[in-house]
Amino acid sequence: MSQLGERIAQFRKMATDDPENELGHFRLGQLLMEDGQHAEAVNSFERTLELSPQFSKVFQLLGECFIKLGQKDRAVEVLTKGWATADERGDKMPRDAMAKLLTGLGAPVPQAQAHSPVDDGPGTGFRCQRPGCMEGNRARQLPAPPVPDEIGERIQQTVCAGCWNLWFRDLSIKVINELRLDLSSEFGQNEYDRHMREFFGFEEPAAGPVR
Ligand SMILES: [Zn+2]
């Protein structure tokens, strides 16, 4: 089996074993796309969006899949919705990428909302405690714990949405890629948690038995 084929198999297993994990579906979709399996990738990305409807980058990739599949109408629909989601969240890179794709399809790009940038307001009142957070008084609290456990609650209470997104969309995937973590194993999950805690500046949990 090719290396890509092996990784697809690994993430397919992760997505099956842990069907509520949007990251698993997301990575599987990306790998399928890389492998030219666009129809399959659509399923993974649609599942990712069911679990994480604000994940704007997924709309972009889903739109690209529909373009590859020659389903222009669905591409326009998904990209238009994704553009609005990205704009609302201030996700500039996926937003601009989706605008380009829409233009390439000959479809109109939605108008930017006139919402004033958050940074000239009086502040949101939420303070992010992550060392190195750049959001300052623009920091927004996540509407809900991003993962359904204790650490998720802690993240919601102490870390801003910007920092969570930075971790979730970018760094967590790098950690998984570069360390080749298999999140279906206990070792992989522990390593993943450790990197996440380090990023958020959480102290290590009380020293337990080292495996
Ligand atoms: Zn922050």
Residues whose N, C-alpha, C, O or C-beta is under 5 A from the ligand:
A	BS01	ZN	C128 R130 C133 E135 C160 C163
